[in-house]
Amino acid sequence: MTTTESFYQLLFEMSNEDRHQIMINIQNGKMRTSEIAKAQNLTNPETRRHISRLQQIGLIDRDSEGFYHLSSYGATFLTLLREFEFLSLKGDYFKSHNILELPEVYLKSIGKLGQSIEINSVMDFLLQTESLF
């Protein structure tokens, strides 16, 4: 498989909401198939199919006790995905603002802003600042 094919396969597999949610769930702690199915309101066959696809591309692993957990590749992928999630959440802003002139180190960590508070007026800024002190 070429690098490009591998990249598109990864994007394709992660474009499924159920597979993405499985990864988020097991990021918080290892789980068995039945636990994943129950947490996501999926049937066991559906869950096994999603798990199989995630295992095939190396995003999750299964231990000897039958628990699924993120592989280091999967954990890294979820960390990097945070940047794209923030970008899509604030798409309207980024459609009208060019941030490409920022240093690359800031662009690559933009997902950390997902935990920030959006302030749209000077008065809100002053109130927020006052509450911090």
C-alpha positions as CSV (number, residue, x, y, z in Angstrom):
1,M,0.0,0.0,0.0
2,T,1.4,3.4,-0.9
3,T,1.7,6.3,1.6
4,T,-1.2,8.1,-0.1
5,E,-3.4,5.0,0.0
6,S,-2.6,4.5,3.7
7,F,-3.5,8.1,4.4
8,Y,-6.8,7.9,2.6
9,Q,-7.7,4.6,4.2
10,L,-7.1,6.2,7.6
11,L,-9.3,9.2,6.8
12,F,-12.0,6.9,5.4
13,E,-12.0,4.7,8.5
14,M,-12.1,7.6,10.8
15,S,-14.9,9.4,8.9
16,N,-17.3,7.0,10.5
17,E,-18.9,8.5,13.6
18,D,-19.2,5.1,15.4
19,R,-15.5,4.2,14.9
20,H,-14.4,7.6,16.1
21,Q,-16.6,7.3,19.2
22,I,-15.2,3.8,19.9
23,M,-11.7,5.3,19.9
24,I,-12.8,8.1,22.2
25,N,-14.5,5.6,24.6
26,I,-11.5,3.3,24.8
27,Q,-9.2,6.3,25.2
28,N,-10.8,6.8,28.6
29,G,-10.2,3.1,29.6
30,K,-10.0,-0.3,28.1
31,M,-13.3,-2.0,27.2
32,R,-14.7,-5.2,26.0
33,T,-16.9,-5.6,22.9
34,S,-20.1,-5.8,24.9
35,E,-19.2,-2.7,26.9
36,I,-18.5,-0.7,23.7
37,A,-21.7,-1.9,22.2
38,K,-23.7,-0.9,25.2
39,A,-22.0,2.5,25.6
40,Q,-22.8,3.3,21.9
41,N,-26.1,1.6,21.6
42,L,-24.8,-0.7,18.8
43,T,-25.4,-4.3,18.2
44,N,-22.6,-6.7,19.0
45,P,-22.1,-7.6,15.3
46,E,-21.9,-3.9,14.4
47,T,-19.5,-3.3,17.1
48,R,-17.3,-6.2,16.1
49,R,-17.2,-5.0,12.5
50,H,-16.1,-1.5,13.6
51,I,-13.5,-2.9,16.0
52,S,-12.2,-5.2,13.2
53,R,-11.7,-2.2,10.9
54,L,-9.9,-0.2,13.6
55,Q,-7.7,-3.1,14.4
56,Q,-6.9,-3.7,10.7
57,I,-5.4,-0.3,10.3
58,G,-3.6,-0.5,13.7
59,L,-5.6,2.2,15.7
60,I,-6.6,-0.2,18.4
61,D,-5.3,-3.4,20.0
62,R,-6.8,-6.2,22.0
63,D,-5.1,-7.7,25.1
64,S,-5.1,-11.3,26.2
65,E,-8.1,-10.7,28.5
66,G,-10.3,-9.5,25.6
67,F,-10.1,-5.7,26.4
68,Y,-9.6,-3.2,23.6
69,H,-7.4,-0.2,24.0
70,L,-5.8,2.4,21.8
71,S,-2.5,1.5,20.1
72,S,0.2,4.2,20.3
73,Y,-0.7,5.0,16.7
74,G,-4.4,5.4,17.6
75,A,-3.6,7.6,20.6
76,T,-1.3,9.8,18.5
77,F,-4.0,10.0,15.8
78,L,-6.7,11.2,18.3
79,T,-4.3,13.8,19.7
80,L,-3.7,15.2,16.2
81,L,-7.3,14.9,15.3
82,R,-8.1,17.5,18.0
83,E,-6.7,20.2,15.7
84,F,-9.1,19.3,12.9
85,E,-12.1,19.0,15.2
86,F,-11.5,22.6,16.4
87,L,-11.0,23.8,12.9
88,S,-14.3,22.3,11.8
89,L,-16.1,23.6,14.9
90,K,-15.0,27.1,14.2
91,G,-15.2,26.9,10.4
92,D,-17.1,30.1,10.0
93,Y,-14.3,32.0,11.7
94,F,-11.6,30.4,9.7
95,K,-13.4,31.0,6.4
96,S,-13.1,34.8,7.0
97,H,-9.8,35.0,8.9
98,N,-6.4,34.0,7.6
99,I,-4.2,32.5,10.3
100,L,-1.6,31.1,8.1
101,E,0.8,33.9,8.9
102,L,1.1,32.6,12.5
103,P,4.2,30.6,13.3
104,E,3.7,26.9,12.5
105,V,4.1,25.9,16.2
106,Y,0.9,27.8,16.9
107,L,-1.0,26.4,14.0
108,K,-0.1,22.9,15.0
109,S,-1.5,23.4,18.5
110,I,-4.7,25.2,17.6
111,G,-6.8,22.3,18.9
112,K,-5.9,23.3,22.4
113,L,-8.2,26.3,22.0
114,G,-11.1,23.9,22.0
115,Q,-11.1,24.1,25.8
116,S,-11.0,27.9,25.8
117,I,-13.8,30.4,26.4
118,E,-14.9,32.5,23.4
119,I,-15.2,36.2,24.3
120,N,-16.8,38.5,21.7
121,S,-16.9,41.9,23.4
122,V,-14.6,44.1,25.4
123,M,-17.1,44.1,28.3
124,D,-17.2,40.3,28.4
125,F,-13.4,40.3,28.3
126,L,-13.3,42.7,31.3
127,L,-15.8,40.6,33.2
128,Q,-13.9,37.4,32.5
129,T,-10.6,39.0,33.5
130,E,-12.2,40.4,36.7
131,S,-13.5,36.9,37.6
132,L,-10.1,35.4,37.2
133,F,-8.6,37.8,39.8
